[in-house]
Amino acid sequence: MPLYKSITVNSQTTVKIWKIDESYSDLLSPLDLKPQSLERVLSMKSELHQRGFLSVRHLLRDFGYTDQDLYYDENGKPHLKDGKHISITHSFIFSGIIISDKEVGIDIEKQRNKIGIIAKKFIDYEFNYLESETEDYIRKLTVIWGIKESLYKLFATPGMLFREHFLVIPFMLNDGKTVAWIDYKDKKYKYNTAFIEFEGFTCAYVIP
């Protein structure tokens, strides 16, 4: 089965990544979905999204949870009934989950040149250390986007803006980690972040 990676971040935190190579029916058949989850997946117009949704439920099973253990709050943030913290992501042929005793966020992104076109929409401070002419520019932009997306998922607060409220400290791709800050409404929050690259994708995750 395509559990692609399992990363033990620390004794309370684990990341699992799934490579989606099964068909929709093969993913659906072993699952016991809540009626609202089944309704949601059947309403999706893209089979890619359907398979991403279902693969996340397989990752839950790998953690020992079922679809019934997962619920969402009014901001769309996922929660587990046992009180553990969870964050979910899927992008094209990969999906991922991070589960921890602490607040967490995760994001998987495909590395694509078009991220350079929208860089000014989500980056401000980071332009001080990015060099657009280098061959790792797109990869670094993807890391920054993934970290900021993970922070947004962790905080789940409407009104936060990637460019204005999230800041990623300079990093080297070989480091696989950096520090990020949220500066929002006169309060500052510091987070440890990590990232990995595989098959043209980047996975970033954050923990306090």
Disulfide bonds with the S-S distance in Angstrom:
none
